[in-house]
Amino acid sequence: MADGGQMTETSFIPDASQSRAFRDALGCFATGVTIVTVQSDHGPMGFTANSFASLSMDPPLVLWSPAKSSSRFAHYATARHYAIHVLAQDQTDLIQRFIRGGLGFEGMSFHHNAEGVPLLPGSLARFECEQHATHEGGDHLIVVGRVLRCAMNEGAPLVFTKGQYGGFTAN
């Protein structure tokens, strides 16, 4: 902090030469961590994402945004049904299962919902969705889902900020 308790601000134009700084600035916003699951013709798939947000209460809509560069992008962009699992603070092990090259559902116990979507056990919250709309969003696709069913458990959320996972402590 500068004299007088003021923070030092760095200002920049978010162009290609400032992509790391832009990413760092976005990382200042703490998010929850989710795993989005679908049933594909290759079997059950999961995708770790922090691009999740509530959108509407009536109708009940949520959104998330898969990267177009993902090798699994087509499965998520075209999925009619999917589930978004909000991870609890003690579920960091699931992140490694569902990142590129992770084990995914291999050797894991899970079940399917009425639409055939694989559901992970023990998530803090789960939103079972039907694709409502998609919108172009630069290098991502904005996927809006109508929530058909949701569930929640007791616990603390897993939080992601500045490239790190952690917890939240209320004052």
Buried (B, 14 or more C-beta within 10 A) or exposed (E): EEEEEEEEEEEEEEEEEEEEBBEEEEBEEEBBBBBBBBBBEEEBBBBBBBBBEEBEEEEBBBBBBBBBEBEBBEBBBEBEBBBBBBBBBEBEEBBEBBBEEBEBBEEBEEEEBEBEBBBBEEBBBBBBBBBBEBEEBEEBBBBBBBBBEBEEEEBEBBBBBEEEBEEEEEE
